[in-house]
Amino acid sequence: MICSQKSYEMVTRPGNVVYGIRCTTGQESPLFFADPTSAERVVELFNRCQLSPNQFLDALRDAVYENFCSR
């Protein structure tokens, strides 16, 4: 995992479709969405490492956390 401490939560739409990530650190909990840099990075990781779907979701969560929640 990229981030050892998970300080975020997934935000889903009906049908359990993930559409964003909310940071859970600090006083505010803003909702962030993956930017193109995150998506490209995770897709590259997915293709190179042949991740399972669950591993892919973990990698996506960590990439977005690293980009937004740790700022």
Phi and psi restraints in degrees (range 20) as a CNS / XPLOR table:
assign (resid 1 and name C) (resid 2 and name N)
       (resid 2 and name CA) (resid 2 and name C) 1.0 -72.3 20.0 2
assign (resid 2 and name N) (resid 2 and name CA)
       (resid 2 and name C) (resid 3 and name N) 1.0 -41.4 20.0 2
assign (resid 2 and name C) (resid 3 and name N)
       (resid 3 and name CA) (resid 3 and name C) 1.0 -113.2 20.0 2
assign (resid 3 and name N) (resid 3 and name CA)
       (resid 3 and name C) (resid 4 and name N) 1.0 127.0 20.0 2
assign (resid 3 and name C) (resid 4 and name N)
       (resid 4 and name CA) (resid 4 and name C) 1.0 -78.1 20.0 2
assign (resid 4 and name N) (resid 4 and name CA)
       (resid 4 and name C) (resid 5 and name N) 1.0 -32.5 20.0 2
assign (resid 4 and name C) (resid 5 and name N)
       (resid 5 and name CA) (resid 5 and name C) 1.0 -109.5 20.0 2
assign (resid 5 and name N) (resid 5 and name CA)
       (resid 5 and name C) (resid 6 and name N) 1.0 122.6 20.0 2
assign (resid 5 and name C) (resid 6 and name N)
       (resid 6 and name CA) (resid 6 and name C) 1.0 -90.5 20.0 2
assign (resid 6 and name N) (resid 6 and name CA)
       (resid 6 and name C) (resid 7 and name N) 1.0 104.9 20.0 2
assign (resid 6 and name C) (resid 7 and name N)
       (resid 7 and name CA) (resid 7 and name C) 1.0 -110.6 20.0 2
assign (resid 7 and name N) (resid 7 and name CA)
       (resid 7 and name C) (resid 8 and name N) 1.0 47.0 20.0 2
assign (resid 7 and name C) (resid 8 and name N)
       (resid 8 and name CA) (resid 8 and name C) 1.0 -154.4 20.0 2
assign (resid 8 and name N) (resid 8 and name CA)
       (resid 8 and name C) (resid 9 and name N) 1.0 166.9 20.0 2
assign (resid 8 and name C) (resid 9 and name N)
       (resid 9 and name CA) (resid 9 and name C) 1.0 -139.0 20.0 2
assign (resid 9 and name N) (resid 9 and name CA)
       (resid 9 and name C) (resid 10 and name N) 1.0 150.4 20.0 2
assign (resid 9 and name C) (resid 10 and name N)
       (resid 10 and name CA) (resid 10 and name C) 1.0 -77.9 20.0 2
assign (resid 10 and name N) (resid 10 and name CA)
       (resid 10 and name C) (resid 11 and name N) 1.0 144.3 20.0 2
assign (resid 10 and name C) (resid 11 and name N)
       (resid 11 and name CA) (resid 11 and name C) 1.0 -114.1 20.0 2
assign (resid 11 and name N) (resid 11 and name CA)
       (resid 11 and name C) (resid 12 and name N) 1.0 125.6 20.0 2
assign (resid 11 and name C) (resid 12 and name N)
       (resid 12 and name CA) (resid 12 and name C) 1.0 -120.1 20.0 2
assign (resid 12 and name N) (resid 12 and name CA)
       (resid 12 and name C) (resid 13 and name N) 1.0 157.3 20.0 2
assign (resid 12 and name C) (resid 13 and name N)
       (resid 13 and name CA) (resid 13 and name C) 1.0 -96.2 20.0 2
assign (resid 13 and name N) (resid 13 and name CA)
       (resid 13 and name C) (resid 14 and name N) 1.0 169.8 20.0 2
assign (resid 13 and name C) (resid 14 and name N)
       (resid 14 and name CA) (resid 14 and name C) 1.0 -53.4 20.0 2
assign (resid 14 and name N) (resid 14 and name CA)
       (resid 14 and name C) (resid 15 and name N) 1.0 139.0 20.0 2
assign (resid 14 and name C) (resid 15 and name N)
       (resid 15 and name CA) (resid 15 and name C) 1.0 91.3 20.0 2
assign (resid 15 and name N) (resid 15 and name CA)
       (resid 15 and name C) (resid 16 and name N) 1.0 7.7 20.0 2
assign (resid 15 and name C) (resid 16 and name N)
       (resid 16 and name CA) (resid 16 and name C) 1.0 62.8 20.0 2
assign (resid 16 and name N) (resid 16 and name CA)
       (resid 16 and name C) (resid 17 and name N) 1.0 34.9 20.0 2
assign (resid 16 and name C) (resid 17 and name N)
       (resid 17 and name CA) (resid 17 and name C) 1.0 -89.9 20.0 2
assign (resid 17 and name N) (resid 17 and name CA)
       (resid 17 and name C) (resid 18 and name N) 1.0 119.3 20.0 2
assign (resid 17 and name C) (resid 18 and name N)
       (resid 18 and name CA) (resid 18 and name C) 1.0 -74.2 20.0 2
assign (resid 18 and name N) (resid 18 and name CA)
       (resid 18 and name C) (resid 19 and name N) 1.0 129.3 20.0 2
assign (resid 18 and name C) (resid 19 and name N)
       (resid 19 and name CA) (resid 19 and name C) 1.0 -128.9 20.0 2
assign (resid 19 and name N) (resid 19 and name CA)
       (resid 19 and name C) (resid 20 and name N) 1.0 -1.8 20.0 2
assign (resid 19 and name C) (resid 20 and name N)
       (resid 20 and name CA) (resid 20 and name C) 1.0 -171.5 20.0 2
assign (resid 20 and name N) (resid 20 and name CA)
       (resid 20 and name C) (resid 21 and name N) 1.0 176.8 20.0 2
assign (resid 20 and name C) (resid 21 and name N)
       (resid 21 and name CA) (resid 21 and name C) 1.0 -134.5 20.0 2
assign (resid 21 and name N) (resid 21 and name CA)
       (resid 21 and name C) (resid 22 and name N) 1.0 132.1 20.0 2
assign (resid 21 and name C) (resid 22 and name N)
       (resid 22 and name CA) (resid 22 and name C) 1.0 -108.4 20.0 2
assign (resid 22 and name N) (resid 22 and name CA)
       (resid 22 and name C) (resid 23 and name N) 1.0 127.0 20.0 2
assign (resid 22 and name C) (resid 23 and name N)
       (resid 23 and name CA) (resid 23 and name C) 1.0 -73.6 20.0 2
assign (resid 23 and name N) (resid 23 and name CA)
       (resid 23 and name C) (resid 24 and name N) 1.0 139.9 20.0 2
assign (resid 23 and name C) (resid 24 and name N)
       (resid 24 and name CA) (resid 24 and name C) 1.0 -115.0 20.0 2
assign (resid 24 and name N) (resid 24 and name CA)
       (resid 24 and name C) (resid 25 and name N) 1.0 14.7 20.0 2
assign (resid 24 and name C) (resid 25 and name N)
       (resid 25 and name CA) (resid 25 and name C) 1.0 -99.7 20.0 2
assign (resid 25 and name N) (resid 25 and name CA)
       (resid 25 and name C) (resid 26 and name N) 1.0 155.3 20.0 2
assign (resid 25 and name C) (resid 26 and name N)
       (resid 26 and name CA) (resid 26 and name C) 1.0 78.7 20.0 2
assign (resid 26 and name N) (resid 26 and name CA)
       (resid 26 and name C) (resid 27 and name N) 1.0 -172.9 20.0 2
assign (resid 26 and name C) (resid 27 and name N)
       (resid 27 and name CA) (resid 27 and name C) 1.0 -79.6 20.0 2
assign (resid 27 and name N) (resid 27 and name CA)
       (resid 27 and name C) (resid 28 and name N) 1.0 -32.2 20.0 2
assign (resid 27 and name C) (resid 28 and name N)
       (resid 28 and name CA) (resid 28 and name C) 1.0 -104.1 20.0 2
assign (resid 28 and name N) (resid 28 and name CA)
       (resid 28 and name C) (resid 29 and name N) 1.0 157.4 20.0 2
assign (resid 28 and name C) (resid 29 and name N)
       (resid 29 and name CA) (resid 29 and name C) 1.0 -127.1 20.0 2
assign (resid 29 and name N) (resid 29 and name CA)
       (resid 29 and name C) (resid 30 and name N) 1.0 74.5 20.0 2
assign (resid 29 and name C) (resid 30 and name N)
       (resid 30 and name CA) (resid 30 and name C) 1.0 -70.2 20.0 2
assign (resid 30 and name N) (resid 30 and name CA)
       (resid 30 and name C) (resid 31 and name N) 1.0 154.0 20.0 2
assign (resid 30 and name C) (resid 31 and name N)
       (resid 31 and name CA) (resid 31 and name C) 1.0 -97.8 20.0 2
assign (resid 31 and name N) (resid 31 and name CA)
       (resid 31 and name C) (resid 32 and name N) 1.0 128.1 20.0 2
assign (resid 31 and name C) (resid 32 and name N)
       (resid 32 and name CA) (resid 32 and name C) 1.0 -120.8 20.0 2
assign (resid 32 and name N) (resid 32 and name CA)
       (resid 32 and name C) (resid 33 and name N) 1.0 155.2 20.0 2
assign (resid 32 and name C) (resid 33 and name N)
       (resid 33 and name CA) (resid 33 and name C) 1.0 -119.3 20.0 2
assign (resid 33 and name N) (resid 33 and name CA)
       (resid 33 and name C) (resid 34 and name N) 1.0 153.6 20.0 2
assign (resid 33 and name C) (resid 34 and name N)
       (resid 34 and name CA) (resid 34 and name C) 1.0 -64.1 20.0 2
assign (resid 34 and name N) (resid 34 and name CA)
       (resid 34 and name C) (resid 35 and name N) 1.0 135.0 20.0 2
assign (resid 34 and name C) (resid 35 and name N)
       (resid 35 and name CA) (resid 35 and name C) 1.0 -94.7 20.0 2
assign (resid 35 and name N) (resid 35 and name CA)
       (resid 35 and name C) (resid 36 and name N) 1.0 170.1 20.0 2
assign (resid 35 and name C) (resid 36 and name N)
       (resid 36 and name CA) (resid 36 and name C) 1.0 -56.8 20.0 2
assign (resid 36 and name N) (resid 36 and name CA)
       (resid 36 and name C) (resid 37 and name N) 1.0 -34.2 20.0 2
assign (resid 36 and name C) (resid 37 and name N)
       (resid 37 and name CA) (resid 37 and name C) 1.0 -61.5 20.0 2
assign (resid 37 and name N) (resid 37 and name CA)
       (resid 37 and name C) (resid 38 and name N) 1.0 -43.5 20.0 2
assign (resid 37 and name C) (resid 38 and name N)
       (resid 38 and name CA) (resid 38 and name C) 1.0 -62.7 20.0 2
assign (resid 38 and name N) (resid 38 and name CA)
       (resid 38 and name C) (resid 39 and name N) 1.0 -47.2 20.0 2
assign (resid 38 and name C) (resid 39 and name N)
       (resid 39 and name CA) (resid 39 and name C) 1.0 -61.4 20.0 2
assign (resid 39 and name N) (resid 39 and name CA)
       (resid 39 and name C) (resid 40 and name N) 1.0 -46.4 20.0 2
assign (resid 39 and name C) (resid 40 and name N)
       (resid 40 and name CA) (resid 40 and name C) 1.0 -62.6 20.0 2
assign (resid 40 and name N) (resid 40 and name CA)
       (resid 40 and name C) (resid 41 and name N) 1.0 -40.8 20.0 2
assign (resid 40 and name C) (resid 41 and name N)
       (resid 41 and name CA) (resid 41 and name C) 1.0 -64.1 20.0 2
assign (resid 41 and name N) (resid 41 and name CA)
       (resid 41 and name C) (resid 42 and name N) 1.0 -43.8 20.0 2
assign (resid 41 and name C) (resid 42 and name N)
       (resid 42 and name CA) (resid 42 and name C) 1.0 -72.0 20.0 2
assign (resid 42 and name N) (resid 42 and name CA)
       (resid 42 and name C) (resid 43 and name N) 1.0 -38.1 20.0 2
assign (resid 42 and name C) (resid 43 and name N)
       (resid 43 and name CA) (resid 43 and name C) 1.0 -63.1 20.0 2
assign (resid 43 and name N) (resid 43 and name CA)
       (resid 43 and name C) (resid 44 and name N) 1.0 -39.8 20.0 2
assign (resid 43 and name C) (resid 44 and name N)
       (resid 44 and name CA) (resid 44 and name C) 1.0 -61.9 20.0 2
assign (resid 44 and name N) (resid 44 and name CA)
       (resid 44 and name C) (resid 45 and name N) 1.0 -43.6 20.0 2
assign (resid 44 and name C) (resid 45 and name N)
       (resid 45 and name CA) (resid 45 and name C) 1.0 -61.7 20.0 2
assign (resid 45 and name N) (resid 45 and name CA)
       (resid 45 and name C) (resid 46 and name N) 1.0 -43.5 20.0 2
assign (resid 45 and name C) (resid 46 and name N)
       (resid 46 and name CA) (resid 46 and name C) 1.0 -59.9 20.0 2
assign (resid 46 and name N) (resid 46 and name CA)
       (resid 46 and name C) (resid 47 and name N) 1.0 -45.9 20.0 2
assign (resid 46 and name C) (resid 47 and name N)
       (resid 47 and name CA) (resid 47 and name C) 1.0 -69.0 20.0 2
assign (resid 47 and name N) (resid 47 and name CA)
       (resid 47 and name C) (resid 48 and name N) 1.0 -42.3 20.0 2
assign (resid 47 and name C) (resid 48 and name N)
       (resid 48 and name CA) (resid 48 and name C) 1.0 -71.7 20.0 2
assign (resid 48 and name N) (resid 48 and name CA)
       (resid 48 and name C) (resid 49 and name N) 1.0 -41.0 20.0 2
assign (resid 48 and name C) (resid 49 and name N)
       (resid 49 and name CA) (resid 49 and name C) 1.0 -95.2 20.0 2
assign (resid 49 and name N) (resid 49 and name CA)
       (resid 49 and name C) (resid 50 and name N) 1.0 -6.2 20.0 2
assign (resid 49 and name C) (resid 50 and name N)
       (resid 50 and name CA) (resid 50 and name C) 1.0 50.8 20.0 2
assign (resid 50 and name N) (resid 50 and name CA)
       (resid 50 and name C) (resid 51 and name N) 1.0 56.7 20.0 2
assign (resid 50 and name C) (resid 51 and name N)
       (resid 51 and name CA) (resid 51 and name C) 1.0 -72.8 20.0 2
assign (resid 51 and name N) (resid 51 and name CA)
       (resid 51 and name C) (resid 52 and name N) 1.0 152.8 20.0 2
assign (resid 51 and name C) (resid 52 and name N)
       (resid 52 and name CA) (resid 52 and name C) 1.0 -73.4 20.0 2
assign (resid 52 and name N) (resid 52 and name CA)
       (resid 52 and name C) (resid 53 and name N) 1.0 163.7 20.0 2
assign (resid 52 and name C) (resid 53 and name N)
       (resid 53 and name CA) (resid 53 and name C) 1.0 -54.6 20.0 2
assign (resid 53 and name N) (resid 53 and name CA)
       (resid 53 and name C) (resid 54 and name N) 1.0 -41.4 20.0 2
assign (resid 53 and name C) (resid 54 and name N)
       (resid 54 and name CA) (resid 54 and name C) 1.0 -67.4 20.0 2
assign (resid 54 and name N) (resid 54 and name CA)
       (resid 54 and name C) (resid 55 and name N) 1.0 -40.0 20.0 2
assign (resid 54 and name C) (resid 55 and name N)
       (resid 55 and name CA) (resid 55 and name C) 1.0 -65.0 20.0 2
assign (resid 55 and name N) (resid 55 and name CA)
       (resid 55 and name C) (resid 56 and name N) 1.0 -36.6 20.0 2
assign (resid 55 and name C) (resid 56 and name N)
       (resid 56 and name CA) (resid 56 and name C) 1.0 -62.9 20.0 2
assign (resid 56 and name N) (resid 56 and name CA)
       (resid 56 and name C) (resid 57 and name N) 1.0 -44.0 20.0 2
assign (resid 56 and name C) (resid 57 and name N)
       (resid 57 and name CA) (resid 57 and name C) 1.0 -64.1 20.0 2
assign (resid 57 and name N) (resid 57 and name CA)
       (resid 57 and name C) (resid 58 and name N) 1.0 -39.8 20.0 2
assign (resid 57 and name C) (resid 58 and name N)
       (resid 58 and name CA) (resid 58 and name C) 1.0 -60.9 20.0 2
assign (resid 58 and name N) (resid 58 and name CA)
       (resid 58 and name C) (resid 59 and name N) 1.0 -43.3 20.0 2
assign (resid 58 and name C) (resid 59 and name N)
       (resid 59 and name CA) (resid 59 and name C) 1.0 -65.1 20.0 2
assign (resid 59 and name N) (resid 59 and name CA)
       (resid 59 and name C) (resid 60 and name N) 1.0 -39.3 20.0 2
assign (resid 59 and name C) (resid 60 and name N)
       (resid 60 and name CA) (resid 60 and name C) 1.0 -64.7 20.0 2
assign (resid 60 and name N) (resid 60 and name CA)
       (resid 60 and name C) (resid 61 and name N) 1.0 -44.7 20.0 2
assign (resid 60 and name C) (resid 61 and name N)
       (resid 61 and name CA) (resid 61 and name C) 1.0 -59.3 20.0 2
assign (resid 61 and name N) (resid 61 and name CA)
       (resid 61 and name C) (resid 62 and name N) 1.0 -44.8 20.0 2
assign (resid 61 and name C) (resid 62 and name N)
       (resid 62 and name CA) (resid 62 and name C) 1.0 -67.3 20.0 2
assign (resid 62 and name N) (resid 62 and name CA)
       (resid 62 and name C) (resid 63 and name N) 1.0 -38.6 20.0 2
assign (resid 62 and name C) (resid 63 and name N)
       (resid 63 and name CA) (resid 63 and name C) 1.0 -64.6 20.0 2
assign (resid 63 and name N) (resid 63 and name CA)
       (resid 63 and name C) (resid 64 and name N) 1.0 -42.1 20.0 2
assign (resid 63 and name C) (resid 64 and name N)
       (resid 64 and name CA) (resid 64 and name C) 1.0 -70.6 20.0 2
assign (resid 64 and name N) (resid 64 and name CA)
       (resid 64 and name C) (resid 65 and name N) 1.0 -39.5 20.0 2
assign (resid 64 and name C) (resid 65 and name N)
       (resid 65 and name CA) (resid 65 and name C) 1.0 -58.7 20.0 2
assign (resid 65 and name N) (resid 65 and name CA)
       (resid 65 and name C) (resid 66 and name N) 1.0 -46.1 20.0 2
assign (resid 65 and name C) (resid 66 and name N)
       (resid 66 and name CA) (resid 66 and name C) 1.0 -62.7 20.0 2
assign (resid 66 and name N) (resid 66 and name CA)
       (resid 66 and name C) (resid 67 and name N) 1.0 -38.4 20.0 2
assign (resid 66 and name C) (resid 67 and name N)
       (resid 67 and name CA) (resid 67 and name C) 1.0 -73.3 20.0 2
assign (resid 67 and name N) (resid 67 and name CA)
       (resid 67 and name C) (resid 68 and name N) 1.0 -37.7 20.0 2
assign (resid 67 and name C) (resid 68 and name N)
       (resid 68 and name CA) (resid 68 and name C) 1.0 -113.2 20.0 2
assign (resid 68 and name N) (resid 68 and name CA)
       (resid 68 and name C) (resid 69 and name N) 1.0 -46.1 20.0 2
assign (resid 68 and name C) (resid 69 and name N)
       (resid 69 and name CA) (resid 69 and name C) 1.0 -75.1 20.0 2
assign (resid 69 and name N) (resid 69 and name CA)
       (resid 69 and name C) (resid 70 and name N) 1.0 -22.3 20.0 2
assign (resid 69 and name C) (resid 70 and name N)
       (resid 70 and name CA) (resid 70 and name C) 1.0 -95.2 20.0 2
assign (resid 70 and name N) (resid 70 and name CA)
       (resid 70 and name C) (resid 71 and name N) 1.0 4.3 20.0 2
